Amino acid sequence: MRTAQLRHLTCAPGPVQSDPEPSSPSRRSERGIGALLRSIVAQWRTERRLQRDAKGYRTRDPRAVRAAYDGLSDAEFEAINAPQRWVNWRLIPRIVAPLLPERAAVVVDLGCGTGDSTEVLTRCLPAGSRVVGYDLSRRRLDTAAART
């Protein structure tokens, strides 16, 4: 039985950007630790509501995980994933940079979700590289594929 879907997401790499958010004064508060704290609170509230509504997604059964993630609205998924998105732009470039080859590469993004980490990876890779996004949720893969 097949428990996962695989789709290829090919993006043209851009310049490495450790913090992609605009530096305008109105957006500065969205980049710092305050933004992370707000995203953690939103995540916590969303998870509590999902638990109350019996939409638990924290399990080890791949079928249950897929069903739960496919059942989340886009807003629920974004709230749950917001702290990770904040961290991705700060850590992935630092972690990946010393490991990258100088020529084009194919990189696998396991658990790519809606493509936030995939986007960060494409900005770190040499020109001509590809990112293969893998996720259990078809709904999240469709969102990721639409971003490319």
Phi and psi in degrees as GROMACS dihedral restraints (atoms count N, CA, C in turn):
[ dihedral_restraints ]
;  ai    aj    ak    al  type     phi  dphi    fc
    3     4     5     6     1   -86.2    20    10
    4     5     6     7     1   126.0    20    10
    6     7     8     9     1  -110.7    20    10
    7     8     9    10     1     1.6    20    10
    9    10    11    12     1  -144.3    20    10
   10    11    12    13     1   157.0    20    10
   12    13    14    15     1  -112.3    20    10
   13    14    15    16     1   146.4    20    10
   15    16    17    18     1  -125.5    20    10
   16    17    18    19     1   129.2    20    10
   18    19    20    21     1  -134.6    20    10
   19    20    21    22     1   148.7    20    10
   21    22    23    24     1   -95.9    20    10
   22    23    24    25     1   131.1    20    10
   24    25    26    27     1  -118.1    20    10
   25    26    27    28     1   110.4    20    10
   27    28    29    30     1  -105.9    20    10
   28    29    30    31     1   123.9    20    10
   30    31    32    33     1  -127.3    20    10
   31    32    33    34     1   147.7    20    10
   33    34    35    36     1   -79.9    20    10
   34    35    36    37     1   120.7    20    10
   36    37    38    39     1   -62.5    20    10
   37    38    39    40     1   143.1    20    10
   39    40    41    42     1  -114.4    20    10
   40    41    42    43     1  -173.6    20    10
   42    43    44    45     1   -68.1    20    10
   43    44    45    46     1   146.9    20    10
   45    46    47    48     1   -66.5    20    10
   46    47    48    49     1   130.5    20    10
   48    49    50    51     1  -134.7    20    10
   49    50    51    52     1   110.9    20    10
   51    52    53    54     1   -75.0    20    10
   52    53    54    55     1   -20.1    20    10
   54    55    56    57     1  -143.6    20    10
   55    56    57    58     1    97.0    20    10
   57    58    59    60     1   -77.0    20    10
   58    59    60    61     1   -10.5    20    10
   60    61    62    63     1   -74.1    20    10
   61    62    63    64     1   146.8    20    10
   63    64    65    66     1   -59.9    20    10
   64    65    66    67     1   151.2    20    10
   66    67    68    69     1   -96.4    20    10
   67    68    69    70     1    16.8    20    10
   69    70    71    72     1   -64.8    20    10
   70    71    72    73     1   147.8    20    10
   72    73    74    75     1   -54.6    20    10
   73    74    75    76     1   -34.2    20    10
   75    76    77    78     1   -70.8    20    10
   76    77    78    79     1   -21.1    20    10
   78    79    80    81     1  -102.8    20    10
   79    80    81    82     1    -8.3    20    10
   81    82    83    84     1   -57.7    20    10
   82    83    84    85     1   -37.7    20    10
   84    85    86    87     1   -66.6    20    10
   85    86    87    88     1   -19.7    20    10
   87    88    89    90     1   -83.1    20    10
   88    89    90    91     1    -8.4    20    10
   90    91    92    93     1   -98.3    20    10
   91    92    93    94     1   -28.3    20    10
   93    94    95    96     1   -85.1    20    10
   94    95    96    97     1  -165.0    20    10
   96    97    98    99     1   -62.8    20    10
   97    98    99   100     1   -29.4    20    10
   99   100   101   102     1   -61.1    20    10
  100   101   102   103     1   -38.9    20    10
  102   103   104   105     1   -65.2    20    10
  103   104   105   106     1   -40.5    20    10
  105   106   107   108     1   -63.4    20    10
  106   107   108   109     1   -45.6    20    10
  108   109   110   111     1   -62.6    20    10
  109   110   111   112     1   -42.0    20    10
  111   112   113   114     1   -62.7    20    10
  112   113   114   115     1   -38.9    20    10
  114   115   116   117     1   -68.9    20    10
  115   116   117   118     1   -34.1    20    10
  117   118   119   120     1   -67.3    20    10
  118   119   120   121     1   -41.8    20    10
  120   121   122   123     1   -63.9    20    10
  121   122   123   124     1   -43.6    20    10
  123   124   125   126     1   -62.8    20    10
  124   125   126   127     1   -39.9    20    10
  126   127   128   129     1   -62.1    20    10
  127   128   129   130     1   -47.3    20    10
  129   130   131   132     1   -59.9    20    10
  130   131   132   133     1   -46.8    20    10
  132   133   134   135     1   -62.1    20    10
  133   134   135   136     1   -43.1    20    10
  135   136   137   138     1   -65.2    20    10
  136   137   138   139     1   -44.1    20    10
  138   139   140   141     1   -62.8    20    10
  139   140   141   142     1   -40.3    20    10
  141   142   143   144     1   -62.8    20    10
  142   143   144   145     1   -42.9    20    10
  144   145   146   147     1   -65.2    20    10
  145   146   147   148     1   -40.6    20    10
  147   148   149   150     1   -63.9    20    10
  148   149   150   151     1   -40.1    20    10
  150   151   152   153     1   -63.2    20    10
  151   152   153   154     1   -43.3    20    10
  153   154   155   156     1   -61.4    20    10
  154   155   156   157     1   -37.6    20    10
  156   157   158   159     1   -87.2    20    10
  157   158   159   160     1    10.6    20    10
  159   160   161   162     1    57.9    20    10
  160   161   162   163     1    39.5    20    10
  162   163   164   165     1  -108.9    20    10
  163   164   165   166     1    44.4    20    10
  165   166   167   168     1   -64.2    20    10
  166   167   168   169     1   134.2    20    10
  168   169   170   171     1  -120.3    20    10
  169   170   171   172     1    -1.1    20    10
  171   172   173   174     1   -92.9    20    10
  172   173   174   175     1    86.8    20    10
  174   175   176   177     1  -147.1    20    10
  175   176   177   178     1   167.9    20    10
  177   178   179   180     1  -100.2    20    10
  178   179   180   181     1    -3.9    20    10
  180   181   182   183     1   -82.0    20    10
  181   182   183   184     1   113.2    20    10
  183   184   185   186     1   -56.4    20    10
  184   185   186   187     1   -36.9    20    10
  186   187   188   189     1   -65.9    20    10
  187   188   189   190     1   -41.6    20    10
  189   190   191   192     1   -67.9    20    10
  190   191   192   193     1   -38.6    20    10
  192   193   194   195     1   -62.8    20    10
  193   194   195   196     1   -47.6    20    10
  195   196   197   198     1   -60.0    20    10
  196   197   198   199     1   -46.8    20    10
  198   199   200   201     1   -61.1    20    10
  199   200   201   202     1   -41.5    20    10
  201   202   203   204     1   -66.1    20    10
  202   203   204   205     1   -47.3    20    10
  204   205   206   207     1   -66.8    20    10
  205   206   207   208     1   -37.1    20    10
  207   208   209   210     1   -66.9    20    10
  208   209   210   211     1   -27.2    20    10
  210   211   212   213     1   -82.7    20    10
  211   212   213   214     1   -12.2    20    10
  213   214   215   216     1   -74.5    20    10
  214   215   216   217     1   140.8    20    10
  216   217   218   219     1   -71.7    20    10
  217   218   219   220     1   164.1    20    10
  219   220   221   222     1   -59.6    20    10
  220   221   222   223     1   -40.0    20    10
  222   223   224   225     1   -65.2    20    10
  223   224   225   226     1   -40.0    20    10
  225   226   227   228     1   -65.3    20    10
  226   227   228   229     1   -44.9    20    10
  228   229   230   231     1   -62.7    20    10
  229   230   231   232     1   -44.2    20    10
  231   232   233   234     1   -61.9    20    10
  232   233   234   235     1   -39.4    20    10
  234   235   236   237     1   -65.6    20    10
  235   236   237   238     1   -40.9    20    10
  237   238   239   240     1   -68.4    20    10
  238   239   240   241     1   -35.2    20    10
  240   241   242   243     1   -91.4    20    10
  241   242   243   244     1    -7.2    20    10
  243   244   245   246     1   -56.3    20    10
  244   245   246   247     1   -45.6    20    10
  246   247   248   249     1   -61.7    20    10
  247   248   249   250     1   -37.9    20    10
  249   250   251   252     1   -65.4    20    10
  250   251   252   253     1   -40.4    20    10
  252   253   254   255     1   -60.8    20    10
  253   254   255   256     1   -42.5    20    10
  255   256   257   258     1   -60.2    20    10
  256   257   258   259     1   -43.3    20    10
  258   259   260   261     1   -71.9    20    10
  259   260   261   262     1   -38.4    20    10
  261   262   263   264     1   -51.6    20    10
  262   263   264   265     1   -47.0    20    10
  264   265   266   267     1   -68.8    20    10
  265   266   267   268     1   -17.9    20    10
  267   268   269   270     1   -96.7    20    10
  268   269   270   271     1   -32.2    20    10
  270   271   272   273     1  -100.9    20    10
  271   272   273   274     1   -42.1    20    10
  273   274   275   276     1   -55.3    20    10
  274   275   276   277     1   -47.7    20    10
  276   277   278   279     1   -59.5    20    10
  277   278   279   280     1   -37.5    20    10
  279   280   281   282     1   -71.2    20    10
  280   281   282   283     1   -36.3    20    10
  282   283   284   285     1   -77.7    20    10
  283   284   285   286     1   -41.9    20    10
  285   286   287   288     1   -79.5    20    10
  286   287   288   289     1   -34.6    20    10
  288   289   290   291     1   -49.2    20    10
  289   290   291   292     1   -49.6    20    10
  291   292   293   294     1   -71.4    20    10
  292   293   294   295     1   -12.5    20    10
  294   295   296   297     1   -97.1    20    10
  295   296   297   298     1    -9.7    20    10
  297   298   299   300     1   -76.0    20    10
  298   299   300   301     1   139.4    20    10
  300   301   302   303     1   -76.4    20    10
  301   302   303   304     1   167.4    20    10
  303   304   305   306     1   -84.6    20    10
  304   305   306   307     1   -10.7    20    10
  306   307   308   309     1  -109.4    20    10
  307   308   309   310     1   170.7    20    10
  309   310   311   312     1   -56.5    20    10
  310   311   312   313     1   147.2    20    10
  312   313   314   315     1  -139.5    20    10
  313   314   315   316     1   162.8    20    10
  315   316   317   318     1  -111.4    20    10
  316   317   318   319     1   124.4    20    10
  318   319   320   321     1  -120.9    20    10
  319   320   321   322     1   139.8    20    10
  321   322   323   324     1  -102.2    20    10
  322   323   324   325     1   129.0    20    10
  324   325   326   327     1  -106.9    20    10
  325   326   327   328     1    96.7    20    10
  327   328   329   330     1   -78.0    20    10
  328   329   330   331     1   129.3    20    10
  330   331   332   333     1    70.9    20    10
  331   332   333   334     1    46.7    20    10
  333   334   335   336     1   -69.9    20    10
  334   335   336   337     1   -17.3    20    10
  336   337   338   339     1    57.4    20    10
  337   338   339   340     1  -129.4    20    10
  339   340   341   342     1   -87.0    20    10
  340   341   342   343     1     6.4    20    10
  342   343   344   345     1    97.2    20    10
  343   344   345   346     1    11.5    20    10
  345   346   347   348     1   -62.3    20    10
  346   347   348   349     1   -50.5    20    10
  348   349   350   351     1   -68.8    20    10
  349   350   351   352     1   -31.6    20    10
  351   352   353   354     1   -61.6    20    10
  352   353   354   355     1   -43.1    20    10
  354   355   356   357     1   -62.0    20    10
  355   356   357   358     1   -41.9    20    10
  357   358   359   360     1   -63.0    20    10
  358   359   360   361     1   -44.5    20    10
  360   361   362   363     1   -59.9    20    10
  361   362   363   364     1   -42.0    20    10
  363   364   365   366     1   -63.4    20    10
  364   365   366   367     1   -28.9    20    10
  366   367   368   369     1   -77.8    20    10
  367   368   369   370     1   -16.3    20    10
  369   370   371   372     1   -95.3    20    10
  370   371   372   373     1   -19.3    20    10
  372   373   374   375     1   -84.1    20    10
  373   374   375   376     1   154.7    20    10
  375   376   377   378     1   -64.0    20    10
  376   377   378   379     1   157.7    20    10
  378   379   380   381     1   -55.4    20    10
  379   380   381   382     1   141.7    20    10
  381   382   383   384     1    86.2    20    10
  382   383   384   385     1    -0.2    20    10
  384   385   386   387     1   -77.4    20    10
  385   386   387   388     1   162.2    20    10
  387   388   389   390     1  -129.1    20    10
  388   389   390   391     1   149.4    20    10
  390   391   392   393     1  -117.4    20    10
  391   392   393   394     1   129.6    20    10
  393   394   395   396     1  -101.8    20    10
  394   395   396   397     1   115.1    20    10
  396   397   398   399     1   -92.5    20    10
  397   398   399   400     1   133.1    20    10
  399   400   401   402     1  -128.1    20    10
  400   401   402   403     1   129.2    20    10
  402   403   404   405     1  -153.7    20    10
  403   404   405   406     1   151.6    20    10
  405   406   407   408     1   -73.2    20    10
  406   407   408   409     1   -27.1    20    10
  408   409   410   411     1   -92.5    20    10
  409   410   411   412     1   116.6    20    10
  411   412   413   414     1   -61.8    20    10
  412   413   414   415     1   -38.5    20    10
  414   415   416   417     1   -61.1    20    10
  415   416   417   418     1   -43.5    20    10
  417   418   419   420     1   -68.6    20    10
  418   419   420   421     1   -38.3    20    10
  420   421   422   423     1   -64.0    20    10
  421   422   423   424     1   -39.0    20    10
  423   424   425   426     1   -62.2    20    10
  424   425   426   427     1   -40.1    20    10
  426   427   428   429     1   -64.3    20    10
  427   428   429   430     1   -44.0    20    10
  429   430   431   432     1   -62.8    20    10
  430   431   432   433     1   -44.2    20    10
  432   433   434   435     1   -63.8    20    10
  433   434   435   436     1   -33.6    20    10
  435   436   437   438     1   -69.3    20    10
  436   437   438   439     1   -21.0    20    10
  438   439   440   441     1   -76.8    20    10
  439   440   441   442     1   -20.4    20    10
